Amino acid sequence: MNSSRNDIVMSHLSQQELDEIMRKHEVYLKGQNGGARAIIKFKNLSGLSMSGRDLSHADFTGSCFIGANLSGGTFTSATFFACDMRRANLENACFVRADFRGAFVAGANLSGADLKSADLREGRIMEKGAGVKGHLSDRHTARGEEQTARTVFTGARMMKTNLSAVRAANADFADADMSSVTIQGADLKNANLEGANLSHSDLTGTDLRGANLRNSIMEKTVMAMVEKAGADFENAITEKATGADISELGKPLDQLLKEHAVWVATGGGEGKQLDLSGFDLRDVDDLKKFSLTAMHAVGANFLNQDFSTTEMQSAVLDESDFRDCLFVKADVRGSSFKGARLSRCDFSGANLSPLLFSVGGVKRVQPVNMIGASLRYSVMKNARMAGIRLTNADLSYADFSGCDLRKADLTGAKIDGTIFGDANLEDAVLDPGVEVL
């Protein structure tokens, strides 16, 4: 469901109109005659491109940038106050000293972007009255009353972004990928970083007092001179093993994987089935080069592993942590991921169809089971998922564009902001009254 965040009445600019505004703005920045500063307030710029353009000091207050392309652009000291920038491409753009107060940047790509000294604090938004352009109905209460709007970067891809000296008190970075980010000297008091990936990031001198870092990934995160009073690090993952170490397997893992491959090839006649339940496997190299068909790994840690093109049919992987893993074009037919953590995974083109097999001459169908799993912000584009069981799964902001979801069971699933563009939902089971767009 592509749920709308704001009840906004605004006009949509065409690419041609925007191009002319950008041309005049660049003349303005050069101090030449005929230029004009870009002031684009409460306009719909969804899907438009500003890639590579210089819009420093422009004012976009209250505008909508859903799916827009700002990659490689320069937006120094620009104002994005209360903007809706969901799923926008902000890759490698410069936002030094930009104003993002109250902005909604969920699911955007900020990889390599520079947000040094940007303002990500809460925004104070004044209602303008119903029916008026720019009316933001979910950010206020009574008419004319100011309301605080939290700046939201949930699920954003922010790898290698520069967030030094940002003012982001109370900002929401839940489930964001902030790996290898520089956040030195930042103000993140009371920020929500639950489930965020902060591995290899440098938080030197940052203020994290009162911040929520539950379930975050903090492997090799630099925490020198960090203010941590009142911060919640419950279940945060660091370099310390979160499960059993593979040294406790009794044999080298390579040997066990080869024995498993023999077990699969001989239908269980030779070799031995692999069971990695409860082990920490995030540092194992090249897991995907082995056959993982019918393996058991309940409650294991696979963070950031690459399973692209892997054979993983009929595997039992319940309650395991797969955050930030790649499953591009993987074959996981008939596998079970009940209660698994699959946030920010990429299943593009993967095969999650039912596994068809015969027992005693009787044909059986074994669907992929993701009951209760979390797929927040995951990419499932063009995956084959017919008959998949997604009961009570969290699919918030996941992208199912072009997926085959025929006869899928989505009862009780959370689909806030979920994308189903061009997906085949024939005979899919949804909760009564739920519609997907």
C-alpha positions as CSV (number, residue, x, y, z in Angstrom):
1,M,0.0,0.0,0.0
2,N,1.5,3.3,-1.0
3,S,-0.1,5.2,1.9
4,S,0.0,9.0,1.7
5,R,1.7,10.6,4.7
6,N,0.2,14.0,4.3
7,D,-3.2,15.3,3.2
8,I,-1.5,17.9,0.9
9,V,-3.1,20.0,-1.8
10,M,-0.3,21.1,-4.1
11,S,0.4,21.7,-7.8
12,H,2.8,19.4,-9.7
13,L,5.7,20.9,-11.6
14,S,6.7,19.5,-14.9
15,Q,10.3,18.6,-15.6
16,Q,10.4,21.5,-18.1
17,E,9.1,24.0,-15.6
18,L,11.7,22.8,-13.0
19,D,14.5,22.9,-15.6
20,E,13.7,26.6,-16.2
21,I,13.7,27.4,-12.4
22,M,17.0,25.6,-12.0
23,R,18.5,27.5,-15.0
24,K,17.6,30.8,-13.5
25,H,18.8,29.8,-10.1
26,E,22.2,28.9,-11.4
27,V,22.4,32.3,-13.1
28,Y,21.4,33.8,-9.7
29,L,24.3,31.9,-8.0
30,K,26.7,33.5,-10.5
31,G,25.4,37.0,-9.7
32,Q,24.4,37.6,-13.3
33,N,21.4,39.5,-14.6
34,G,18.3,37.4,-15.3
35,G,18.7,35.1,-12.5
36,A,16.3,34.2,-9.7
37,R,16.6,32.3,-6.5
38,A,14.7,29.0,-6.6
39,I,11.8,29.2,-4.1
40,I,9.6,26.1,-4.7
41,K,7.4,25.9,-1.7
42,F,4.5,23.3,-1.3
43,K,5.0,21.9,-4.8
44,N,4.9,18.3,-6.0
45,L,8.3,17.4,-7.5
46,S,7.8,13.7,-7.3
47,G,9.8,11.7,-9.9
48,L,11.5,14.8,-11.2
49,S,15.3,15.1,-11.7
50,M,17.7,17.6,-10.2
51,S,20.7,15.3,-10.7
52,G,24.0,17.1,-10.8
53,R,22.5,20.6,-10.5
54,D,23.6,23.4,-8.1
55,L,20.6,24.5,-6.0
56,S,22.5,25.9,-3.1
57,H,20.4,28.2,-0.9
58,A,17.2,27.1,-2.7
59,D,14.0,26.9,-0.6
60,F,11.8,23.8,-1.0
61,T,9.7,24.2,2.2
62,G,6.9,21.7,2.4
63,S,7.4,20.2,-1.1
64,C,7.1,16.6,-2.1
65,F,10.1,14.7,-3.6
66,I,8.9,11.1,-3.6
67,G,11.1,9.1,-5.9
68,A,12.9,12.3,-7.2
69,N,16.5,12.2,-8.3
70,L,18.8,14.6,-6.6
71,S,21.9,12.5,-7.0
72,G,25.2,14.3,-7.4
73,G,23.6,17.7,-6.9
74,T,24.8,20.5,-4.7
75,F,22.2,21.7,-2.1
76,T,24.5,23.7,0.3
77,S,22.3,25.6,2.8
78,A,19.1,24.6,0.9
79,T,15.9,24.4,2.8
80,F,14.0,21.0,2.8
81,F,11.9,22.0,5.8
82,A,8.9,19.6,6.2
83,C,9.6,18.0,2.8
84,D,8.4,14.5,1.9
85,M,11.5,12.8,0.3
86,R,10.5,9.2,0.6
87,R,12.5,6.9,-1.7
88,A,14.3,9.8,-3.3
89,N,17.8,9.3,-4.8
90,L,20.1,11.6,-2.9
91,E,23.3,9.6,-3.6
92,N,26.6,11.5,-3.5
93,A,24.7,14.9,-3.2
94,C,26.0,17.8,-1.1
95,F,23.7,18.9,1.7
96,V,26.2,20.8,3.8
97,R,24.3,23.1,6.3
98,A,21.0,22.1,4.7
99,D,17.8,22.4,6.7
100,F,15.9,19.1,7.0
101,R,13.8,19.9,10.1
102,G,10.6,17.9,10.1
103,A,11.5,16.2,6.7
104,F,10.3,12.7,5.9
105,V,13.2,10.9,4.2
106,A,12.2,7.3,4.8
107,G,13.7,4.8,2.4
108,A,15.8,7.3,0.5
109,N,19.2,6.6,-0.9
110,L,21.8,8.9,0.7
111,S,24.9,6.8,0.0
112,G,28.0,8.9,-0.1
113,A,26.0,12.1,0.6
114,D,27.5,15.0,2.6
115,L,25.2,16.3,5.4
116,K,27.9,18.0,7.4
117,S,26.4,20.5,9.8
118,A,22.9,19.8,8.4
119,D,19.9,20.6,10.7
120,L,17.9,17.4,11.3
121,R,16.1,18.5,14.4
122,E,12.3,18.5,14.9
123,G,10.4,21.0,12.8
124,R,7.8,23.4,14.2
125,I,5.0,23.5,11.6
126,M,2.1,25.9,11.6
127,E,-1.2,24.8,10.1
128,K,-2.2,26.9,7.2
129,G,-5.8,25.8,7.2
130,A,-7.7,23.0,5.4
131,G,-7.8,23.2,1.6
132,V,-4.9,25.6,1.4
133,K,-1.8,24.6,-0.6
134,G,0.7,23.0,1.7
135,H,-1.8,22.0,4.4
136,L,-0.1,19.2,6.4
137,S,-2.9,17.5,8.1
138,D,-1.0,15.0,10.2
139,R,1.5,17.5,11.7
140,H,-0.8,19.6,13.9
141,T,-3.8,19.4,16.1
142,A,-6.0,22.4,16.5
143,R,-6.2,25.1,13.8
144,G,-3.4,27.6,14.0
145,E,-1.5,25.6,16.5
146,E,2.2,24.7,16.2
147,Q,3.1,21.0,16.2
148,T,6.5,19.4,16.5
149,A,7.3,17.1,13.6
150,R,10.1,14.6,14.0
151,T,12.7,14.4,11.2
152,V,12.4,10.9,9.8
153,F,15.3,9.0,8.0
154,T,13.9,5.5,8.8
155,G,15.2,2.8,6.4
156,A,17.4,5.3,4.5
157,R,20.5,4.0,2.8
158,M,23.2,6.3,4.2
159,M,26.4,4.3,3.7
160,K,29.6,6.4,3.8
161,T,27.5,9.5,4.4
162,N,29.1,12.5,6.2
163,L,26.9,13.4,9.2
164,S,29.6,15.3,11.1
165,A,28.2,18.0,13.4
166,V,24.6,17.4,12.4
167,R,21.9,18.6,14.8
168,A,19.6,15.6,14.9
169,A,18.1,15.6,18.4
170,N,15.0,13.4,18.4
171,A,15.4,12.4,14.8
172,D,14.3,8.9,13.7
173,F,16.9,6.7,12.0
174,A,15.2,3.4,12.8
175,D,16.4,0.6,10.4
176,A,18.6,3.0,8.5
177,D,21.8,1.6,6.9
178,M,24.4,4.0,8.4
179,S,27.4,1.7,7.9
180,S,30.8,3.4,7.4
181,V,29.2,6.8,8.2
182,T,31.2,9.7,9.8
183,I,29.1,11.2,12.6
184,Q,31.8,13.0,14.6
185,G,30.6,15.7,17.0
186,A,26.9,15.3,16.1
187,D,23.9,16.0,18.4
188,L,21.8,12.8,18.5
189,K,20.2,13.3,21.9
190,N,17.1,11.2,22.2
191,A,17.4,10.0,18.5
192,N,15.8,6.7,17.5
193,L,18.5,4.4,16.0
194,E,16.7,1.2,16.8
195,G,17.8,-1.5,14.3
196,A,20.1,0.8,12.5
197,N,23.3,-0.5,11.0
198,L,26.2,1.6,12.4
199,S,28.9,-0.9,11.7
200,H,32.4,0.7,10.9
201,S,31.0,4.2,11.6
202,D,32.8,6.9,13.5
203,L,30.8,8.5,16.3
204,T,33.7,10.2,17.9
205,G,32.5,13.1,20.2
206,T,28.8,12.5,19.4
207,D,26.1,13.1,22.0
208,L,23.9,10.0,22.3
209,R,22.3,10.8,25.6
210,G,18.9,9.2,25.8
211,A,19.2,7.7,22.3
212,N,17.5,4.4,21.4
213,L,20.0,2.0,19.9
214,R,18.2,-1.3,20.7
215,N,18.9,-4.0,18.2
216,S,21.4,-1.8,16.3
217,I,24.4,-3.2,14.5
218,M,27.6,-1.6,16.0
219,E,30.3,-3.9,14.7
220,K,33.7,-2.0,14.8
221,T,31.9,1.3,15.5
222,V,34.2,4.0,16.9
223,M,32.7,5.4,20.2
224,A,35.5,7.6,21.5
225,M,34.4,10.4,23.8
226,V,30.7,9.6,23.2
227,E,28.1,10.9,25.6
228,K,26.0,7.8,26.4
229,A,24.1,8.7,29.6
230,G,20.6,7.2,29.4
231,A,21.2,5.6,25.9
232,D,19.6,2.2,25.4
233,F,22.0,-0.4,23.8
234,E,19.8,-3.5,24.6
235,N,20.6,-6.3,22.1
236,A,22.9,-4.1,20.1
237,I,25.3,-6.3,18.0
238,T,29.0,-5.6,18.3
239,E,32.2,-7.6,17.3
240,K,31.4,-9.9,20.2
241,A,29.8,-13.1,19.0
242,T,26.0,-13.1,19.3
243,G,25.9,-16.9,19.2
244,A,28.2,-19.9,19.2
245,D,31.5,-19.5,17.5
246,I,32.2,-21.7,14.5
247,S,35.3,-23.0,16.3
248,E,32.9,-25.0,18.4
249,L,31.6,-27.0,15.4
250,G,34.1,-29.7,15.9
251,K,35.2,-29.7,12.3
252,P,36.2,-26.9,9.9
253,L,33.1,-25.3,8.4
254,D,34.4,-26.0,4.9
255,Q,34.5,-29.7,5.6
256,L,31.0,-29.7,7.1
257,L,29.7,-27.8,4.0
258,K,31.2,-30.3,1.7
259,E,29.7,-33.2,3.8
260,H,26.4,-31.4,3.5
261,A,26.7,-31.1,-0.3
262,V,27.3,-34.9,-0.5
263,W,24.3,-35.5,1.8
264,V,22.1,-33.4,-0.6
265,A,23.5,-35.0,-3.7
266,T,22.9,-38.6,-2.4
267,G,19.5,-37.8,-0.9
268,G,20.8,-38.4,2.6
269,G,22.6,-41.7,1.7
270,E,26.1,-40.3,2.4
271,G,27.6,-37.2,4.1
272,K,25.8,-35.3,6.9
273,Q,23.1,-32.7,7.0
274,L,24.4,-29.3,8.0
275,D,23.0,-27.7,11.2
276,L,24.3,-24.2,12.1
277,S,21.6,-23.3,14.5
278,G,22.6,-20.7,17.0
279,F,26.0,-19.9,15.4
280,D,27.4,-16.5,14.5
281,L,28.2,-16.8,10.8
282,R,28.6,-13.1,9.7
283,D,32.3,-13.4,9.2
284,V,32.3,-16.6,7.1
285,D,33.6,-16.0,3.6
286,D,31.9,-17.3,0.4
287,L,29.1,-19.2,2.0
288,K,27.2,-18.9,-1.3
289,K,29.8,-21.1,-3.1
290,F,28.4,-24.2,-1.3
291,S,25.0,-25.8,-1.7
292,L,22.8,-24.8,1.3
293,T,19.8,-26.8,0.2
294,A,18.0,-28.3,3.2
295,M,20.4,-26.8,5.8
296,H,19.2,-26.0,9.3
297,A,20.2,-22.7,10.9
298,V,17.6,-21.6,13.5
299,G,18.5,-18.5,15.4
300,A,21.8,-18.0,13.5
301,N,23.5,-14.7,12.7
302,F,24.1,-14.1,9.0
303,L,24.4,-10.3,9.0
304,N,25.5,-8.8,5.7
305,Q,26.1,-12.1,4.0
306,D,25.9,-12.4,0.2
307,F,23.6,-15.3,-0.9
308,S,23.1,-14.1,-4.4
309,T,22.4,-17.0,-6.9
310,T,22.7,-19.4,-3.9
311,E,20.9,-22.8,-3.9
312,M,19.0,-22.7,-0.6
313,Q,15.8,-24.7,-1.2
314,S,13.9,-26.2,1.7
315,A,16.2,-24.7,4.3
316,V,15.0,-24.1,7.9
317,L,16.2,-20.6,8.9
318,D,13.6,-19.5,11.5
319,E,14.5,-16.7,13.9
320,S,17.8,-16.0,12.1
321,D,19.2,-12.5,11.5
322,F,19.7,-11.8,7.8
323,R,19.7,-8.0,8.0
324,D,21.5,-6.3,5.0
325,C,21.9,-9.7,3.2
326,L,21.8,-10.1,-0.6
327,F,19.6,-12.8,-2.1
328,V,19.6,-11.5,-5.6
329,K,18.4,-14.3,-8.0
330,A,18.8,-16.8,-5.1
331,D,16.7,-20.0,-5.2
332,V,15.1,-20.4,-1.8
333,R,12.0,-22.4,-2.8
334,G,10.2,-24.0,0.0
335,S,12.5,-22.6,2.7
336,S,11.3,-21.4,6.1
337,F,12.1,-17.9,7.5
338,K,9.6,-17.8,10.3
339,G,10.3,-14.9,12.6
340,A,13.5,-14.1,10.7
341,R,15.0,-10.6,10.6
342,L,15.2,-9.7,6.9
343,S,15.2,-5.9,7.0
344,R,17.1,-4.1,4.2
345,C,17.6,-7.4,2.2
346,D,17.7,-7.5,-1.5
347,F,15.7,-10.4,-3.0
348,S,15.5,-8.9,-6.6
349,G,14.7,-11.7,-9.1
350,A,14.9,-14.4,-6.4
351,N,12.8,-17.5,-6.6
352,L,10.6,-17.9,-3.5
353,S,8.1,-20.1,-5.1
354,P,6.7,-23.3,-3.6
355,L,8.9,-26.4,-3.7
356,L,7.1,-29.3,-5.5
357,F,8.2,-32.8,-4.6
358,S,6.8,-36.3,-4.3
359,V,6.6,-38.6,-1.2
360,G,5.5,-42.1,-1.8
361,G,4.0,-41.2,-5.1
362,V,2.0,-38.3,-3.5
363,K,2.8,-34.9,-4.9
364,R,3.3,-32.2,-2.2
365,V,3.7,-28.4,-2.3
366,Q,5.9,-26.7,0.3
367,P,5.6,-22.9,0.1
368,V,8.1,-20.4,1.5
369,N,7.2,-19.6,5.0
370,M,7.9,-16.0,6.3
371,I,5.3,-15.9,9.0
372,G,6.1,-13.2,11.5
373,A,9.3,-12.2,9.6
374,S,10.5,-8.6,9.3
375,L,11.2,-7.4,5.8
376,R,11.2,-3.7,6.5
377,Y,12.7,-1.7,3.7
378,S,13.7,-4.8,1.8
379,V,13.7,-5.0,-2.0
380,M,11.8,-7.9,-3.6
381,K,11.5,-6.6,-7.1
382,N,10.4,-9.2,-9.7
383,A,10.8,-12.0,-7.2
384,R,8.7,-15.1,-7.7
385,M,6.6,-15.5,-4.5
386,A,3.5,-17.4,-5.5
387,G,1.8,-19.0,-2.5
388,I,4.3,-17.4,0.0
389,R,3.1,-17.2,3.6
390,L,3.6,-13.7,4.9
391,T,1.0,-13.9,7.8
392,N,1.8,-11.2,10.5
393,A,5.0,-10.2,8.7
394,D,6.2,-6.6,8.8
395,L,6.5,-5.5,5.2
396,S,6.7,-1.8,5.9
397,Y,8.2,0.2,3.0
398,A,9.3,-3.0,1.3
399,D,9.3,-2.9,-2.5
400,F,7.4,-5.7,-4.2
401,S,7.3,-4.1,-7.7
402,G,6.7,-6.7,-10.4
403,C,6.5,-9.6,-7.9
404,D,4.4,-12.7,-8.5
405,L,2.3,-12.9,-5.4
406,R,-0.5,-15.1,-6.6
407,K,-2.2,-16.9,-3.8
408,A,0.1,-15.3,-1.2
409,D,-1.2,-15.1,2.3
410,L,-0.7,-11.5,3.7
411,T,-3.3,-11.7,6.5
412,G,-2.2,-9.6,9.5
413,A,0.8,-8.3,7.5
414,K,1.9,-4.7,8.2
415,I,2.0,-2.9,4.8
416,D,2.6,0.7,5.8
417,G,4.2,2.4,2.8
418,T,4.7,-1.0,1.0
419,I,5.1,-0.8,-2.8
420,F,3.2,-3.3,-4.9
421,G,3.5,-1.6,-8.3
422,D,2.8,-4.1,-11.2
423,A,2.7,-7.0,-8.7
424,N,0.5,-9.9,-9.5
425,L,-1.8,-10.3,-6.5
426,E,-4.3,-12.7,-8.1
427,D,-6.1,-14.7,-5.4
428,A,-3.8,-13.2,-2.7
429,V,-5.3,-13.2,0.8
430,L,-5.5,-9.9,2.6
431,D,-7.2,-8.7,5.7
432,P,-10.8,-7.5,5.1
433,G,-10.9,-3.9,3.9
434,V,-7.2,-3.7,3.1
435,E,-6.4,-2.5,-0.4
436,V,-3.0,-2.3,-2.0
437,L,-2.0,0.3,-4.6
